[in-house]
Amino acid sequence: MTPAELTSALQWRYATKVFDPSRSIPSETWEALVDALVAAPSSFGLQPWKFFIVDDTAKRAQLREVSWGQSQVTDADKLVVFAARTDMTPADTERWLTRLASVHGQAPDELTGLGKVIDGFCNNMTVEGRHAWNVRQTYIALGQFMAAAAMVGVDTCPLEGLDPKSYDKILGLEDSGYATCVACAAGYRSGDDKYASRPKARFERDEVVEHR
């Protein structure tokens, strides 16, 4: 992708208001977008999240009812619910370090020092603080997903207008250690979406970018 193509894709992207329910994302394209979620960066590499792809149409209808009736929830081809860990414990750290050691071909005890750094950092926060930190990490994954989708011509709409606790109940996340923080619809814009052709409105670059 050239710099011009990147700029064009990001200018084309917008928070799609009306999806075409008759259009489906090709399986190869969708698998690449799922891979983009899996590859998302996070602090210490902890990946304090889970991504729930809601395929069940009945559940999607229930979720729409607790999402201010937003049509994107049911009309988009895909709906991803982003859930963050409700806490970050030494067991989470150990799980990650075990995976990291396996991938890198290391013995787990070689990562003991890193584990102490992570646990020391987490212990300086309350449970609520750790959950808030996890939520912020999860938004990094959302951003990567939306940017990746734009690069392959797939429309998205991030959805914060929802009742997280109701989402947790509908998806069976209560007491799972994960809690809904945001959702994102993905598919293709409808020809009836009047917002699709509007130019992107942003402040001028020199108003939001400074060099120091």
Secondary structure as GFF3:
##gff-version 3
##sequence-region A 1 212
A	DSSP	alpha_helix	3	12	.	.	.	ID=ss1
A	DSSP	alpha_helix	27	38	.	.	.	ID=ss2
A	DSSP	three_ten_helix	43	45	.	.	.	ID=ss3
A	DSSP	beta_strand	49	53	.	.	.	ID=ss4
A	DSSP	alpha_helix	57	65	.	.	.	ID=ss5
A	DSSP	alpha_helix	72	75	.	.	.	ID=ss6
A	DSSP	beta_strand	78	85	.	.	.	ID=ss7
A	DSSP	alpha_helix	90	104	.	.	.	ID=ss8
A	DSSP	three_ten_helix	108	111	.	.	.	ID=ss9
A	DSSP	alpha_helix	112	123	.	.	.	ID=ss10
A	DSSP	alpha_helix	127	151	.	.	.	ID=ss11
A	DSSP	beta_strand	155	159	.	.	.	ID=ss12
A	DSSP	alpha_helix	164	171	.	.	.	ID=ss13
A	DSSP	beta_strand	178	187	.	.	.	ID=ss14
A	DSSP	alpha_helix	205	208	.	.	.	ID=ss15
###
